[in-house]
Amino acid sequence: MSCGEVTICGGTPARLFRISFSGEMAYEIAVPAKYGNSMMGVLMKAGQEFDVIPYGTEALGVMRIEKGHAAGTELNGQTTALNLGLGGFVSKKKDFIGKTLSQRPELNRDDAIRLVGFKPVKSDQTLLAGSHFITKGQEANMDNDQGWMSSVAYSPTLGHSIGIGFIKKGHLRMGEIIRVVNPARGVEVEAEIVSPHFYDPEGGLQRG
């Protein structure tokens, strides 16, 4: 998560970031917009000996779900560091924007929703974003709603559909089979609650 001012290609100003949304060891180079297309050409030429290939945001979205990285659909203004499993990064001693709000009892409930992973019990079934979680044996209604699926993708690495989402006490429910219900589409599947880190859970690839 560091960055620095650099010059490239004979003096063009740029910023170099050590950051990764893909879960792999990665860098980003930011240049003035008018140099964007030329920068892409330079990178592709320099990478020829490494068999470089471009990839788009759809592929990036799959990779970030495989790694359990929270993005726009998880960072929707309704979730907190606790919900995202990042509560340990919030200092209880230092002051910061949002500290008072983060201490409100309602945002620290024992049954707070937590970001976890989901994989279908039957690997040929597809998970749908926006589906809600219902405990097995309970009626599918708002009173029994346990949370929702925020992002899904087909993982070429794992060979089946995967998803991440928020469910009450999710971090304590690993291995539980839950109903994934989408009334709008009339679809219901069963899924296992798993770690949101489907691929390279130790983060070795991100550290190079």
C-alpha positions, -999 to +999 in steps of 0.1 A: +000+000+000+029+024-006+034+048-034+060+071-048+066+098-074+086+086-104+094+095-140+092+070-169+098+069-206+124+097-206+108+121-180+070+116-180+057+122-145+040+092-129+031+076-096+040+040-088+017+021-063+024-012-046-012-023-045-032-053-056-068-060-063-061-093-080-045-110-050-012-114-068+020-094-063+011-063-084+019-026-090+000+002-106+014+030-126-006+062-128+002+088-156-017+118-169-047+107-189-033+118-223-004+093-219-027+064-209-028+047-243+009+051-249+017+038-214-003+006-222+017+002-254+050+005-236+040-020-209+028-046-235+061-042-255+082-045-223+063-076-212+066-095-244+095-116-231+073-126-202+043-135-223+023-106-209-014-105-216-040-078-208-070-087-187-102-067-180-122-057-150-144-089-152-114-111-147-102-088-120-136-092-103-133-130-103-099-128-088-108-105-060-138-127-051-115-158-050-093-138-026-122-125-005-113-089-012-142-065-003-151-040-031-181-018-040-208-043-033-194-050+002-185-013+009-220+000+005-222+025+034-239-001+056-210-022+066-183-016+092-148-029+098-163-054+122-187-067+095-158-071+071-136-090+096-112-061+099-122-050+134-087-059+146-072-031+125-093-004+143-074+011+172-093+014+205-067+039+217-061+063+189-086+089+176-099+086+140-128+097+119-158+075+128-145+063+161-175+075+181-199+059+156-179+026+156-185+023+194-223+023+193-238-008+207-259-015+177-228-017+155-211-042+179-239-067+184-229-103+192-249-115+162-235-089+138-232-099+102-198-110+091-182-113+056-176-150+048-175-172+017-201-196+003-197-226-021-227-246-034-231-280-019-237-293-055-208-279-075-229-277-107-253-252-091-249-214-095-250-189-067-268-156-074-258-122-060-286-106-040-298-139-026-307-141+011-296-167+036-322-187+055-313-214+082-324-249+071-358-258+084-370-222+086-395-204+064-380-180+038-393-147+051-378-114+065-381-126+101-358-154+094-334-135+071-298-141+081-280-119+055-273-116+018-249-127-009-230-096-021-208-109-049-206-141-069-184-155-097-176-187-115-141-196-104-120-212-132-094-221-106-119-241-084-142-252-112-175-240-096-195-210-085-183-191-054-197-162-035-190-138-006-216-122+015-227-112+050-244-135+074-251-133+112-222-146+132-206-159+100-171-162+114-185-188+140-205-208+114-178-223+092-190-256+077-227-249+082-250-256+053-273-227+047-302-221+023-295-195-004-328-181-015-336-157-043-374-152-044-372-127-073-359-154-096-375-184-079-341-200-072-329-218-041-297-237-035-278-250-005-243-237+002-216-243+028-203-214+048-165-212+042-136-188+045-139-159+020-103-167+010-109-194-016-075-191-032-040-186-017-055-180+018-020-174+033-014-145+009+019-159-004+013-148-040+005-113-030+038-110-012+057-124-041 
